[in-house]
Amino acid sequence: MLPELDDLNSFRDALTGATGPDTSAAQGAEERNGQLTKPPGALGRLEDLAIWYAGWRGDARPQIRAPQVIVFAGNHGVTAQGVSAFPPEVTVQMVMNFEHGGAAINQLAKAAGAKMDVHALELDRPTADFTQGPAMSEEELLQALRTGWQAVDPKADLLVVGEMGIGNTTPAAAIACALFGGVAADWTGRGTGVDDAGLANKTRVAAEGVALHGQGDGLHVLRCLGGREIAAMAGAIAAARVLRIPVILDGFICTAAAACLAQVSDSALDHAVAGHQSAEGAHAAMLGKLGKEPLLSLGLRLGEGSGGALAINILKSAVACHSGMATFAEAGVSDS
């Protein structure tokens, strides 16, 4: 059961107080893994993934039956600075496409057997331009966190969150810079494909935002430099942590949302793996800072949760092998 989010402190308390994985289930899964009809370690990382998943689900022989994909959409006031190759109206158009089943993420979620939900967050009211002031008030941040928090199906056994928001690679770059240091150029990429002048402009905007708001608590950074859809992703990832639902992280923007949580609690992302390494240049560096090794690297830069959804089938395969294979004793095969 998820607690109510009365204020930001209650969110922090829920995240920092969340229980860890079931160690007895993980131990049982590890013992079972050692008895399966294969040489030790022959399935490589799939074995580690299955044991990790078993611990979080509290079942030494788990199955994945109810994955959920949630796409959050939001608009950003900072697009007035010309940081994107596309206008903000595209966010609304793409939400309609999601709802009608026409986007890439619809196909990938379907292929993975995942339930998909879409949440648009006040698209007619963009966040504030963070070069002029905080992107959100505390109440706006709390409302966005609640949207994500309440969007997670407690019956889900795996979660992927994605986003749609024209211009949101700029807030993600600013968040990374504020959390991890360095200069804005270290974290700013071409996003939807801006040219050299556009990249220089994005870098300037991200730098101005970080200079104005400075470093600080992960929720401070999220409020001042983020967006509603980024905050909603953070809320959903946090809810999954409390519910012990494993999470597959998507790309650069999703990872920026997750990084804000990692600053609040060292164990905030123990239930999460990185689905892929995107083509956005700084994504690899951000994953490195979080200690997350991606499952896939396919040059994706779409967002929407697409890379995370693709990785559902990797985790499903890991769990299927672990739980479905026979042990040496069951198969009547000698293990010596």
NUVO-117118 format. One record per residue (C-alpha): residue number from 1; x, y, z. Coordinates in steps of 0.2 Angstrom, whole numbers, plus 5000, padded with zeros to 4 digits. Last residue first. Layout:
BEGIN
<NUM; <X; Y; Z>>;
...
END
This chain:
BEGIN
<336; <5147; 4831; 4938>>;
<335; <5130; 4838; 4936>>;
<334; <5122; 4822; 4930>>;
<333; <5106; 4824; 4921>>;
<332; <5090; 4816; 4927>>;
<331; <5081; 4832; 4922>>;
<330; <5073; 4836; 4938>>;
<329; <5089; 4832; 4948>>;
<328; <5100; 4843; 4935>>;
<327; <5087; 4857; 4938>>;
<326; <5074; 4860; 4924>>;
<325; <5073; 4877; 4916>>;
<324; <5057; 4887; 4918>>;
<323; <5060; 4898; 4932>>;
<322; <5078; 4904; 4928>>;
<321; <5076; 4903; 4909>>;
<320; <5059; 4912; 4910>>;
<319; <5066; 4925; 4922>>;
<318; <5081; 4929; 4910>>;
<317; <5069; 4929; 4895>>;
<316; <5057; 4941; 4903>>;
<315; <5071; 4952; 4908>>;
<314; <5077; 4953; 4890>>;
<313; <5059; 4955; 4884>>;
<312; <5056; 4970; 4895>>;
<311; <5072; 4978; 4887>>;
<310; <5063; 4984; 4872>>;
<309; <5051; 4993; 4883>>;
<308; <5065; 5002; 4892>>;
<307; <5072; 5007; 4875>>;
<306; <5055; 5014; 4869>>;
<305; <5050; 5023; 4885>>;
<304; <5043; 5037; 4875>>;
<303; <5061; 5043; 4871>>;
<302; <5067; 5042; 4853>>;
<301; <5085; 5042; 4854>>;
<300; <5090; 5024; 4850>>;
<299; <5107; 5020; 4845>>;
<298; <5105; 5001; 4849>>;
<297; <5114; 4999; 4865>>;
<296; <5105; 4986; 4876>>;
<295; <5106; 4980; 4894>>;
<294; <5114; 4996; 4901>>;
<293; <5126; 4995; 4915>>;
<292; <5120; 5006; 4930>>;
<291; <5132; 5013; 4942>>;
<290; <5123; 5030; 4944>>;
<289; <5137; 5040; 4938>>;
<288; <5141; 5028; 4924>>;
<287; <5123; 5029; 4919>>;
<286; <5125; 5048; 4918>>;
<285; <5141; 5046; 4908>>;
<284; <5132; 5034; 4896>>;
<283; <5118; 5046; 4894>>;
<282; <5129; 5061; 4890>>;
<281; <5130; 5058; 4871>>;
<280; <5111; 5056; 4867>>;
<279; <5112; 5040; 4857>>;
<278; <5104; 5030; 4871>>;
<277; <5111; 5017; 4882>>;
<276; <5098; 5004; 4886>>;
<275; <5086; 4996; 4899>>;
<274; <5096; 5002; 4914>>;
<273; <5091; 4992; 4929>>;
<272; <5080; 4998; 4944>>;
<271; <5076; 4991; 4961>>;
<270; <5092; 4997; 4969>>;
<269; <5087; 5014; 4962>>;
<268; <5082; 5023; 4979>>;
<267; <5096; 5015; 4989>>;
<266; <5107; 5030; 4991>>;
<265; <5092; 5041; 4995>>;
<264; <5088; 5059; 4990>>;
<263; <5102; 5060; 4977>>;
<262; <5097; 5044; 4969>>;
<261; <5079; 5051; 4967>>;
<260; <5086; 5065; 4957>>;
<259; <5096; 5053; 4946>>;
<258; <5080; 5044; 4942>>;
<257; <5072; 5059; 4933>>;
<256; <5089; 5061; 4924>>;
<255; <5088; 5043; 4919>>;
<254; <5071; 5045; 4912>>;
<253; <5077; 5060; 4902>>;
<252; <5093; 5051; 4895>>;
<251; <5085; 5034; 4891>>;
<250; <5073; 5021; 4898>>;
<249; <5075; 5014; 4916>>;
<248; <5068; 4996; 4919>>;
<247; <5060; 4996; 4935>>;
<246; <5057; 4981; 4948>>;
<245; <5041; 4982; 4958>>;
<244; <5045; 4983; 4977>>;
<243; <5030; 4993; 4981>>;
<242; <5040; 5007; 4989>>;
<241; <5052; 5006; 4975>>;
<240; <5038; 5006; 4962>>;
<239; <5031; 5022; 4970>>;
<238; <5048; 5030; 4968>>;
<237; <5050; 5026; 4950>>;
<236; <5032; 5033; 4947>>;
<235; <5036; 5049; 4956>>;
<234; <5052; 5051; 4947>>;
<233; <5043; 5049; 4930>>;
<232; <5030; 5061; 4936>>;
<231; <5044; 5074; 4940>>;
<230; <5051; 5072; 4922>>;
<229; <5033; 5074; 4915>>;
<228; <5030; 5090; 4925>>;
<227; <5047; 5097; 4920>>;
<226; <5064; 5099; 4928>>;
<225; <5076; 5113; 4932>>;
<224; <5070; 5121; 4948>>;
<223; <5058; 5108; 4955>>;
<222; <5070; 5093; 4950>>;
<221; <5085; 5102; 4957>>;
<220; <5076; 5106; 4973>>;
<219; <5070; 5087; 4974>>;
<218; <5088; 5081; 4971>>;
<217; <5094; 5092; 4986>>;
<216; <5106; 5105; 4980>>;
<215; <5116; 5113; 4966>>;
<214; <5114; 5130; 4959>>;
<213; <5097; 5138; 4954>>;
<212; <5103; 5153; 4943>>;
<211; <5120; 5145; 4938>>;
<210; <5111; 5129; 4933>>;
<209; <5098; 5138; 4923>>;
<208; <5111; 5148; 4914>>;
<207; <5121; 5133; 4910>>;
<206; <5107; 5124; 4903>>;
<205; <5102; 5139; 4892>>;
<204; <5120; 5141; 4885>>;
<203; <5121; 5123; 4881>>;
<202; <5105; 5123; 4872>>;
<201; <5110; 5138; 4862>>;
<200; <5127; 5130; 4857>>;
<199; <5117; 5115; 4852>>;
<198; <5106; 5125; 4841>>;
<197; <5120; 5134; 4833>>;
<196; <5128; 5117; 4829>>;
<195; <5112; 5110; 4822>>;
<194; <5097; 5103; 4832>>;
<193; <5093; 5085; 4830>>;
<192; <5079; 5079; 4842>>;
<191; <5091; 5080; 4857>>;
<190; <5108; 5087; 4850>>;
<189; <5117; 5085; 4867>>;
<188; <5120; 5094; 4883>>;
<187; <5129; 5085; 4898>>;
<186; <5147; 5090; 4896>>;
<185; <5143; 5106; 4888>>;
<184; <5134; 5111; 4904>>;
<183; <5150; 5111; 4914>>;
<182; <5156; 5098; 4927>>;
<181; <5145; 5094; 4942>>;
<180; <5135; 5078; 4945>>;
<179; <5118; 5084; 4951>>;
<178; <5117; 5102; 4944>>;
<177; <5125; 5096; 4927>>;
<176; <5113; 5081; 4926>>;
<175; <5098; 5092; 4930>>;
<174; <5103; 5105; 4917>>;
<173; <5105; 5091; 4904>>;
<172; <5088; 5084; 4908>>;
<171; <5080; 5101; 4907>>;
<170; <5088; 5103; 4890>>;
<169; <5083; 5086; 4884>>;
<168; <5065; 5091; 4888>>;
<167; <5062; 5103; 4873>>;
<166; <5046; 5095; 4867>>;
<165; <5039; 5084; 4880>>;
<164; <5035; 5065; 4879>>;
<163; <5041; 5053; 4892>>;
<162; <5044; 5035; 4897>>;
<161; <5041; 5024; 4912>>;
<160; <5044; 5005; 4912>>;
<159; <5038; 4995; 4926>>;
<158; <5038; 4976; 4931>>;
<157; <5027; 4965; 4942>>;
<156; <5011; 4976; 4940>>;
<155; <4997; 4973; 4953>>;
<154; <5001; 4989; 4962>>;
<153; <4997; 4999; 4946>>;
<152; <5008; 5014; 4945>>;
<151; <4999; 5030; 4940>>;
<150; <4997; 5036; 4958>>;
<149; <5015; 5040; 4961>>;
<148; <5017; 5047; 4944>>;
<147; <5003; 5059; 4946>>;
<146; <5008; 5062; 4964>>;
<145; <5025; 5068; 4959>>;
<144; <5017; 5080; 4947>>;
<143; <5006; 5087; 4960>>;
<142; <5021; 5089; 4972>>;
<141; <5031; 5098; 4959>>;
<140; <5017; 5110; 4956>>;
<139; <5015; 5113; 4975>>;
<138; <5034; 5116; 4977>>;
<137; <5033; 5129; 4963>>;
<136; <5039; 5123; 4946>>;
<135; <5052; 5128; 4933>>;
<134; <5061; 5140; 4946>>;
<133; <5065; 5157; 4939>>;
<132; <5071; 5166; 4923>>;
<131; <5082; 5154; 4916>>;
<130; <5070; 5140; 4921>>;
<129; <5057; 5146; 4909>>;
<128; <5041; 5142; 4919>>;
<127; <5032; 5125; 4916>>;
<126; <5020; 5124; 4902>>;
<125; <5001; 5127; 4905>>;
<124; <4991; 5120; 4890>>;
<123; <5000; 5103; 4892>>;
<122; <4994; 5102; 4910>>;
<121; <5001; 5084; 4913>>;
<120; <4997; 5071; 4900>>;
<119; <4996; 5054; 4907>>;
<118; <4997; 5038; 4895>>;
<117; <4995; 5020; 4901>>;
<116; <5002; 5004; 4893>>;
<115; <4999; 4986; 4898>>;
<114; <5014; 4976; 4893>>;
<113; <5015; 4960; 4882>>;
<112; <5032; 4965; 4876>>;
<111; <5026; 4966; 4858>>;
<110; <5012; 4977; 4864>>;
<109; <5023; 4988; 4873>>;
<108; <5035; 4990; 4858>>;
<107; <5020; 4993; 4846>>;
<106; <5013; 5007; 4857>>;
<105; <5030; 5014; 4861>>;
<104; <5033; 5017; 4842>>;
<103; <5017; 5027; 4841>>;
<102; <5000; 5024; 4833>>;
<101; <4990; 5017; 4847>>;
<100; <4976; 5030; 4846>>;
<99; <4981; 5036; 4864>>;
<98; <4999; 5037; 4859>>;
<97; <4995; 5047; 4844>>;
<96; <4985; 5059; 4853>>;
<95; <4999; 5062; 4865>>;
<94; <5010; 5064; 4850>>;
<93; <4999; 5079; 4844>>;
<92; <4999; 5087; 4861>>;
<91; <5018; 5086; 4862>>;
<90; <5020; 5092; 4844>>;
<89; <5012; 5109; 4849>>;
<88; <5028; 5113; 4859>>;
<87; <5037; 5117; 4842>>;
<86; <5051; 5106; 4835>>;
<85; <5069; 5109; 4833>>;
<84; <5071; 5112; 4851>>;
<83; <5081; 5124; 4862>>;
<82; <5073; 5140; 4855>>;
<81; <5073; 5150; 4871>>;
<80; <5054; 5149; 4872>>;
<79; <5056; 5131; 4874>>;
<78; <5061; 5135; 4892>>;
<77; <5043; 5136; 4896>>;
<76; <5042; 5117; 4895>>;
<75; <5027; 5105; 4891>>;
<74; <5023; 5089; 4899>>;
<73; <5019; 5071; 4894>>;
<72; <5020; 5055; 4904>>;
<71; <5021; 5038; 4896>>;
<70; <5018; 5023; 4908>>;
<69; <5023; 5005; 4903>>;
<68; <5017; 4991; 4914>>;
<67; <5022; 4973; 4915>>;
<66; <5010; 4960; 4921>>;
<65; <5015; 4942; 4919>>;
<64; <5033; 4941; 4924>>;
<63; <5037; 4925; 4933>>;
<62; <5046; 4921; 4949>>;
<61; <5055; 4906; 4956>>;
<60; <5064; 4912; 4972>>;
<59; <5049; 4923; 4975>>;
<58; <5050; 4940; 4985>>;
<57; <5047; 4950; 4970>>;
<56; <5062; 4961; 4973>>;
<55; <5073; 4946; 4977>>;
<54; <5067; 4936; 4962>>;
<53; <5071; 4951; 4950>>;
<52; <5089; 4952; 4956>>;
<51; <5091; 4933; 4954>>;
<50; <5084; 4933; 4937>>;
<49; <5095; 4948; 4932>>;
<48; <5111; 4940; 4939>>;
<47; <5107; 4924; 4928>>;
<46; <5104; 4934; 4913>>;
<45; <5121; 4942; 4915>>;
<44; <5130; 4927; 4909>>;
<43; <5119; 4912; 4904>>;
<42; <5134; 4900; 4905>>;
<41; <5138; 4906; 4923>>;
<40; <5139; 4888; 4930>>;
<39; <5137; 4876; 4916>>;
<38; <5119; 4872; 4912>>;
<37; <5105; 4862; 4918>>;
<36; <5100; 4872; 4933>>;
<35; <5106; 4868; 4950>>;
<34; <5117; 4884; 4953>>;
<33; <5102; 4895; 4948>>;
<32; <5091; 4886; 4961>>;
<31; <5103; 4891; 4975>>;
<30; <5104; 4909; 4968>>;
<29; <5085; 4910; 4967>>;
<28; <5084; 4904; 4985>>;
<27; <5096; 4917; 4991>>;
<26; <5086; 4930; 4982>>;
<25; <5070; 4924; 4990>>;
<24; <5078; 4924; 5007>>;
<23; <5085; 4942; 5004>>;
<22; <5068; 4949; 5000>>;
<21; <5073; 4966; 4992>>;
<20; <5074; 4982; 5002>>;
<19; <5061; 4992; 5012>>;
<18; <5057; 5009; 5008>>;
<17; <5061; 5022; 5022>>;
<16; <5071; 5034; 5011>>;
<15; <5058; 5035; 4998>>;
<14; <5043; 5036; 5009>>;
<13; <5052; 5049; 5020>>;
<12; <5057; 5059; 5005>>;
<11; <5039; 5059; 4998>>;
<10; <5032; 5064; 5015>>;
<9; <5044; 5078; 5016>>;
<8; <5038; 5084; 4999>>;
<7; <5020; 5086; 5005>>;
<6; <5005; 5076; 5009>>;
<5; <5010; 5062; 4998>>;
<4; <4998; 5048; 5004>>;
<3; <5006; 5031; 5008>>;
<2; <5007; 5017; 4995>>;
<1; <5000; 5000; 5000>>;
END
